[in-house]
């Protein structure tokens, strides 16, 4: 079974839906948005063109 298929199956499960809802709730908090942006910039070479 491919990794994508496993992820898709998990996302459809009750546990997967719960995890997605928690992630959405976490990501919608302004403090966490800033943390997420910092990590994204580190991973994808942020700082270049950063506001």
C-alpha positions in Angstrom: 0.0 0.0 0.0 1.4 3.4 -1.0 2.1 6.1 1.6 -0.5 8.4 0.0 -3.2 5.7 0.2 -2.4 5.2 3.9 -2.6 9.0 4.6 -5.9 9.2 2.6 -7.4 6.3 4.5 -6.3 7.8 7.9 -7.8 11.2 6.9 -11.1 9.5 6.3 -11.1 7.7 9.6 -12.7 9.2 12.8 -9.2 9.6 14.3 -8.0 11.3 11.1 -10.9 13.7 11.1 -10.2 14.5 14.8 -6.5 15.2 14.1 -7.4 17.4 11.1 -9.9 19.4 13.2 -7.3 19.9 15.9 -4.7 21.0 13.4 -7.2 23.5 11.9 -8.0 24.9 15.4 -4.2 25.2 16.2 -3.5 26.9 12.9 -6.2 29.4 13.3 -4.7 30.9 16.5 -2.8 34.1 15.7 0.1 33.1 18.0 0.4 29.7 16.3 0.2 31.3 12.9 3.3 33.2 13.7 5.1 30.1 14.8 4.0 28.2 11.7 5.3 31.0 9.5 8.7 30.9 11.2 9.0 27.2 10.7 7.9 27.5 7.1 10.5 30.2 6.5 13.2 28.1 8.0 12.3 25.1 5.9 11.8 26.9 2.6 14.5 29.5 2.8 12.5 32.3 4.4 14.1 35.6 5.0 14.4 36.2 1.2 11.6 38.6 0.4 10.2 38.4 3.9 8.1 41.3 4.9 
